[in-house]
Amino acid sequence: MSTENGTKIKPGTRRAYISAGRFVAEAGSIATSFGAIYAAEKLAPHQVEDFKNYVAKRIVKPRLAMFETVADAMPTLEGEEGQDERRQMTPDEKAKQFASALVDFSIMGTAGILGQVAIQKLCNHKLGLGKLENENSKMMMAALADRGVQLGAIGMMNTMAVQPTQALQETVAKNVMKKIGVKDDDDAMSRAKYLVNWQLPNALGMVGSLLMQDRYYAQHYNHR
């Protein structure tokens, strides 16, 4: 393979460059995700709150049973205490909680995908990988594949693989968190759940994104 200026790049180097850009893009995606929700809450708090109330009333509450079924099917995300607390809420409180999570996730997810695409493109160009044909759509597809794999893994871990997931959480809490100095059992389990429930699927999503980008660049240079 060669760059746009004719410099030869081996497939292994190409993958290393794509991976480097992907890690930078991941950090940028996290920053844009949290930056977007922070900006929304600081710049337009009343509008965000009004929108959450609208979603709770018009979208969530009429379908509350469906939302609860989905939440009940994801036991490792809320945990037993979280599920117990939710079940003691009134229907209006449940609808508001689901709506708040839905709106926050939508804002952060959209901003994160857009940030990832923009930063990945910039890194790939700076590293000399060249510009793909239909680059915006291809980078967007890679970002969506990332999220799709991540969400699919979360869904599987909380349905078909609940027991292995919970066992992994306990192992991480006891054998990793304790060894790095987290003494409180609840804190250790909370951090273990975060790593297992979110960062493990996130890593799988990154692999999917990298594989898709590598295929795009391989096809690009093979067709030149």
C-alpha positions, 0 to 999 in steps of 0.5 A, spaced: 500 500 500 502 507 498 499 513 501 497 519 496 504 522 495 506 515 493 510 513 500 510 505 501 506 503 507 506 496 509 499 493 511 502 492 518 504 499 519 497 501 516 493 498 521 498 501 526 496 508 524 489 506 524 489 504 531 493 510 533 488 514 530 482 510 533 485 511 540 485 518 539 478 518 536 476 514 542 479 519 547 475 525 543 469 521 543 469 521 550 470 528 551 465 530 546 460 526 549 461 529 556 462 536 553 455 536 549 451 533 555 455 539 560 454 544 555 446 542 554 445 542 562 449 549 563 447 553 557 440 550 556 438 547 563 430 549 562 430 547 555 433 540 557 429 539 563 422 541 559 424 536 553 425 530 558 419 532 561 416 531 554 419 525 553 417 522 560 410 524 559 409 522 551 414 517 550 416 513 556 409 513 560 405 510 555 410 504 554 412 504 561 411 496 561 416 495 555 421 500 558 421 496 565 421 489 561 428 492 558 430 494 564 429 488 568 432 484 563 439 488 564 440 486 571 447 487 571 447 494 569 442 497 575 444 491 580 439 489 585 439 495 589 438 499 583 432 495 581 429 495 587 429 502 588 426 503 581 420 498 583 418 502 589 418 508 585 411 511 582 409 511 575 411 518 574 418 517 577 419 511 573 418 515 567 422 521 568 428 516 570 427 512 564 426 519 560 432 522 563 437 516 561 434 516 554 435 523 553 442 524 556 444 517 552 442 520 546 445 527 547 452 523 549 451 518 543 450 523 538 456 527 540 460 522 541 459 519 534 460 525 531 466 527 535 469 520 533 468 521 526 471 528 525 477 526 529 479 519 526 479 523 519 483 528 522 488 523 525 488 518 518 490 524 514 495 527 518 498 520 519 498 520 511 493 514 510 490 519 505 483 520 503 478 515 502 472 515 497 465 517 500 470 518 506 464 521 511 459 515 510 465 510 511 467 513 517 460 514 520 459 506 518 465 504 522 463 509 528 456 506 528 459 499 527 463 500 534 456 502 537 453 497 534 458 491 537 458 495 544 451 495 545 450 488 542 455 486 547 452 489 553 445 486 551 448 479 550 452 480 557 445 482 560 441 476 557 444 470 555 450 471 559 448 474 566 451 469 570 458 469 566 458 477 567 456 477 574 462 472 575 467 476 571 465 482 575 466 478 582 473 476 579 475 483 577 472 486 584 476 481 588 482 480 584 483 486 581 480 492 585 483 489 591 490 489 589 490 496 586 488 498 593 480 499 593 478 497 600 471 498 600 467 492 597 461 496 595 466 501 591 470 495 588 464 492 586 462 498 583 468 499 579 468 492 577 461 493 574 463 499 570 469 496 567 466 489 565 459 492 563 462 498 559 469 498 558 469 491 555 464 492 550 467 498 548 473 495 547 470 490 543 466 495 539 473 499 538 476 492 535 470 492 530 471 499 528 478 498 527 477 492 522 472 495 518 476 501 517 482 497 515 478 493 510 476 500 507 483 502 506 485 495 504 480 496 498 482 503 497 489 502 495 488 495 492 483 499 487 488 505 485 
